[in-house]
Amino acid sequence: MRIEGPDGSRFELSLLGWQHPHGASNEIDANRLRVRIALATEEGAFAEITPGLVAWEAERLAEWLEALAAHRAAESEQRFLEPDLRFRISPASGVARLLRIGIDLRARRPGREAPVGEVCFALDEDALGRAARTLRAQIRRFPPREAS
């Protein structure tokens, strides 16, 4: 999933694979995904690989983005088991809405500088739909699994 702003800022979320490729004894660990989070703003660029989402959380995020693109009722925020990412939507002018992506990777990078804060993107329904479709294409590779 790639989101770009008119100022050149960019956020990317890539599903790389299972955190535990051979399964795990509990359902959450069996479905935990390794994700690559990349961010580029005027302050610089950053990328990190982290076990940031569980399979059904990625599915829920895609459904949320689809609902926003279709102007269906949706919660204003998406939070996940791991606190690395959060997504919020708020109205903006015209047809655009502000997608606020919160990133806090301090726990993943102890003792090193880590991105903390929120990046905002003004998006219309086409951009939200593209984000949902590209995320959904990645999700197909990782259907939920049972604990082993």
C-alpha positions, 0 to 999 in steps of 0.5 A: 500500500502506497500513499503519496501527498502533493508535497512529495511525502510518502507512506508505504506499508508492505506485507512481507511474510509471516513472523513465524513461517512454520506456525505458532501455538497460539492464533495471534502469533500464527497470524502475525505478519512482518511488515515493512513501514517506509516513510518519506517526508521533508524531514527525511526517509525511514524504513523499518521491518516489524511484526506490526499487524495480525492477518485479520488486522490487515483485512480490517484496515483494507475494509476500512479504507474501502468504506472510506472510499465508498463514503460508507459509515466507518469508525474514525480510527484504526488501532492494532494489537502492536502500537506501531501504527494507527490510522485516523480519518478526518474531514478536509476541504472539498472532497478530500479527507485527511488520513492521519497515519500515526507511527511510534517505533520507539519500542522497536528501536531502543536506544536509537532514534525512531519515528514518532508522530503523525503524517497527514495526507489529503486524500479523495475517494480514488486515492483511498480506493487505490490504497485499499486495492493494493493492500487487499492484493497483498492480503491475498497472499496471507490468509488467516491460519490456525494455531499449530 
